[in-house]
């Protein structure tokens, strides 16, 4: 989400974290130190001027529940996404690449307005 925001002319909400982790485990530990991904997104997106949205539009960002492999199981985990329509979300999945789906939205933020 941070790269998307930067590409849309906003300040980098992850500037202080870039280059501080190199593995998925280090990233998870960094996010946990901020109270989890939701707390991190709320604080960081507010700091760059984003407002929460109950009606996300294409181009907005959202925290969604997306399937992820944990060993042999598939579990739903919170992950960042870009809204491609009011109901569809695009996520980067390590084993699939870019995927679009009508995922459950936890929280969304409007980029413009």
C-alpha positions as CSV (number, residue, x, y, z in Angstrom):
1,X,0.0,0.0,0.0
2,X,2.8,2.4,0.8
3,X,4.3,2.2,-2.7
4,X,0.9,2.8,-4.2
5,X,0.4,5.9,-2.0
6,X,3.9,7.2,-3.0
7,X,3.1,6.6,-6.7
8,X,0.0,8.7,-6.2
9,X,2.0,11.7,-4.8
10,X,1.5,11.1,-1.1
11,X,4.3,11.0,1.5
12,X,5.7,7.6,2.3
13,X,3.9,6.2,5.4
14,X,6.7,3.6,5.7
15,X,9.7,5.8,5.2
16,X,11.1,5.0,8.6
17,X,10.7,1.2,8.1
18,X,12.2,0.9,4.6
19,X,15.4,-1.1,4.6
20,X,15.0,-2.1,8.3
21,X,13.8,-5.7,7.5
22,X,14.7,-8.3,4.9
23,X,12.6,-11.3,5.8
24,X,8.9,-11.9,6.3
25,X,9.6,-12.7,10.0
26,X,11.4,-9.4,10.5
27,X,8.5,-7.5,8.9
28,X,6.0,-9.3,11.1
29,X,8.0,-8.4,14.2
30,X,8.2,-4.8,13.1
31,X,4.4,-4.6,12.6
32,X,3.8,-6.4,16.0
33,X,6.0,-3.7,17.7
34,X,3.5,-1.2,16.4
35,X,0.5,-3.0,17.9
36,X,-0.4,-5.0,14.7
37,X,-1.1,-4.2,11.1
38,X,-4.4,-2.4,11.9
39,X,-2.9,-0.1,14.5
40,X,0.1,0.6,12.2
41,X,-2.1,1.5,9.2
42,X,-4.4,3.7,11.3
43,X,-1.5,5.7,12.7
44,X,0.7,5.8,9.5
45,X,-2.2,6.7,7.1
46,X,-3.4,9.4,9.4
47,X,0.1,10.8,9.5
48,X,0.1,11.2,5.7
49,X,-3.4,12.8,5.7
50,X,-5.6,9.8,4.7
51,X,-9.1,9.7,6.0
52,X,-11.0,6.4,6.7
53,X,-13.7,5.6,4.2
54,X,-16.9,3.5,4.6
55,X,-17.3,3.6,0.8
56,X,-13.9,2.9,-0.8
57,X,-13.5,3.7,-4.4
58,X,-11.1,2.5,-7.1
59,X,-7.6,3.6,-6.1
60,X,-8.2,3.8,-2.4
61,X,-6.3,1.5,0.0
62,X,-7.8,-1.1,2.3
63,X,-6.8,-3.7,4.9
64,X,-8.6,-6.9,4.0
65,X,-8.8,-10.6,5.1
66,X,-6.9,-12.6,2.4
67,X,-6.0,-16.3,2.2
68,X,-2.4,-17.2,3.1
69,X,-0.6,-20.5,3.4
70,X,0.6,-21.4,6.9
71,X,2.3,-24.7,6.6
72,X,-0.3,-27.0,5.1
73,X,-3.2,-24.8,6.1
74,X,-4.8,-21.9,4.4
75,X,-5.8,-19.2,6.8
76,X,-7.3,-15.7,6.4
77,X,-4.9,-12.9,7.5
78,X,-5.1,-9.1,7.4
79,X,-3.2,-7.8,4.5
80,X,-2.9,-4.6,2.5
81,X,-4.8,-4.1,-0.8
82,X,-5.7,-1.5,-3.4
83,X,-9.3,-1.0,-4.2
84,X,-10.1,-1.7,-7.9
85,X,-13.9,-1.0,-7.5
86,X,-16.2,-0.4,-4.5
87,X,-16.2,-4.2,-3.8
88,X,-13.0,-5.6,-5.5
89,X,-9.6,-5.6,-3.9
90,X,-6.2,-6.3,-5.5
91,X,-3.5,-8.0,-3.3
92,X,-0.1,-9.3,-4.0
93,X,0.0,-13.0,-3.2
94,X,3.5,-14.6,-3.0
95,X,2.4,-17.8,-4.8
96,X,0.0,-16.1,-7.3
97,X,1.3,-12.6,-8.0
98,X,-1.3,-9.9,-8.3
99,X,-4.8,-11.2,-7.6
100,X,-8.2,-9.5,-7.5
101,X,-11.1,-10.7,-5.4
102,X,-14.1,-9.4,-3.4
103,X,-12.3,-9.8,0.0
104,X,-13.7,-8.9,3.4
105,X,-12.6,-5.3,4.1
106,X,-11.4,-4.6,7.6
107,X,-10.8,-0.9,7.1
108,X,-10.4,1.4,4.1
109,X,-8.8,4.8,3.5
110,X,-9.6,7.3,0.8
111,X,-6.6,8.6,-1.2
112,X,-8.4,11.7,-2.6
113,X,-10.9,13.7,-0.6
